[in-house]
Amino acid sequence: MTKAEKTALIENLTAEFKASNAIAVCDYKGLTVKQLEVLRANAREQNVKVHVIKNTLALIALKNFGVEGLELKENNIFVWGEDQISLAKTICKFSDSVGGKLVVKSGYFEGEIVDAKHIEAVSKLPSKEELIGMLLSVWTAPARYFVTGLDNLRKQKEA
């Protein structure tokens, strides 16, 4: 890689990191190429990006973005996106499907450096669609109970 290519990659990464709300750093030792392709496909469905990046280039891009304190050692795969819940769910679900070969090391969620436990906890939260469904269920409950009550009253009067 030439210096110009590295500079362009760093600028691109910095811009993408700035546009995202969540960044996760994972260890991918032991994963096959097919498994990584499955991870990328799952991530694409959730509008999450997955790339293997050299640690030095990633550190420079993160530093340009204003993130300091992430330790990058050994092999790392970077996962980032706008929605931290979908990112965490994608990573944890995939990790479970491959027997824990994908290990979450750390991350950067909404301006804070977080550990693997935090990312796992976020993955257990309901998604935006699930929350909307719960809210709609709560909103429609009074009307549903009223209609059920009227129906029961009608059946009682007919009997």
N, C-alpha and C positions, 0 to 999 in steps of 0.2 A: 504494500500500500504506500503510495506516495504521500508526501507531506500535504499536498493540496487536497487529496482525497480524504485524509484524516481530518483536516480542518473543516471540510464540507460536512463530513459525518458528525463531527462535534457540534457544528452549528445546527444541523438537522435534529440531532438528539436533544440539544438544549431547547429548541423550539417545541419539540414534541413533549418533553418533560414539563415545560411551562403550561402547555395546553391540558395536561392531565391533572387529576386530583389525587391519584393513587399510583405509587410505584412499588413494586415488590421485587426483591432479589432472592433468587432460589438457586439451590444446588441441583444439578441435573445429572450427576454421575450415575451410570448404570442404565440410563434410558437409551433405547434404540432410536434410530432415525424415524421409524414408523410411529413410535410413541410420541416423539416430538411433533410429528406432522399432525397427529390427533390433537395434541395440546394446542397447536396453532389453529387448527380448524375450529375447535371449541371456543378459543379466544376470539376468533374472527366473528363468530355468531354473536358474541357479547360486546363487540366493538372494543376489544382489548388487544393490544399489540404485544407480541412476544419476540424477543431477539436475543441472540448470544452476542455480547459485546465485550471487547477487551476491557479489562478492569481500568487501565490507565485512561482510555478514551472516555469511559463511563464516568470516572471520577472527575475529569475535566468538565464534561457536560453538566454533571450534577453541581459542581462548584460554580459554573457559570450561571446556573439556575438559582443558586443560593442555598443548596443543600450541603451541609458538612456534617460529618460524624458517621456516615455509613462506612462500615469496614468491608472492603471487597478483597477477599482472598480466595484462592483456588478458582475453580470453574464456576461461572455464574451465568444465569439466564435472567434477563430483565423482562418484567411484565408490567405494562402500564396502561392506564385507561382513565376515562372520566368518572366512571361510577365505581367507587371503592367496594361496594357490596358485590357487584357482579364480578369484579376482578378477584376478590377473595374467594367467592363461591367457585369460580372457574379453577383456580389454583388448587383449592382443598379437595374439590370433587375429583380432579384429575389425579392428584397425589394419592387419594384413596384407591382409585381405579388401577394404579400401577404398583400398588403395594408399598407406598411410602418412598418410592425411589426419588420423587421430586420433593426436596426438603426446602421449606421456606426458611430463609435466614433472617431477613429483616425487610423493612419497607419504609415508605414515606407517605403518610396519609394526611391530607389537609394541613400541611405545614409542620407536621411533627414526625420525628423518626420513631418507628414502632417496631416491636419485636414479633416473632412468629406467633406467640400466644394471642397478641392483639389481632393479627390478621385472621387467625383461626376463629376468634370470637366474632369478628365482623362477618365471617362466612356463614355463621349460624343465624344472623339477623334475616328477617323477611325482606324480599326484594321489593322494589317500587310497585310492581304489578300486584304482588301479594298484599301489600299495605293498602292499595286502592281497593282491592276486593274486600278486605276486612272493613274498611271504612264504609263502602257501599252496603255491606251486610248490616252494619250498625244503623245506617241511615234508613234502610228499608224495613227494619224490624218492627217499628210501631205500626206501619201500614199493614204489614204481613199479619201481625197479631190481631189487628182490628178486623181484617177480612176473615181471618179464621174464626174469630168470635162471632161475627155476623152469620157465617156459614153454620156454626154450631147452633146458634139461636134459631135459624131457619129450620134445621133438622129437628130441633126440639119441638118447634111449633107444629111441624108436619106430623110428628109422632103423636 
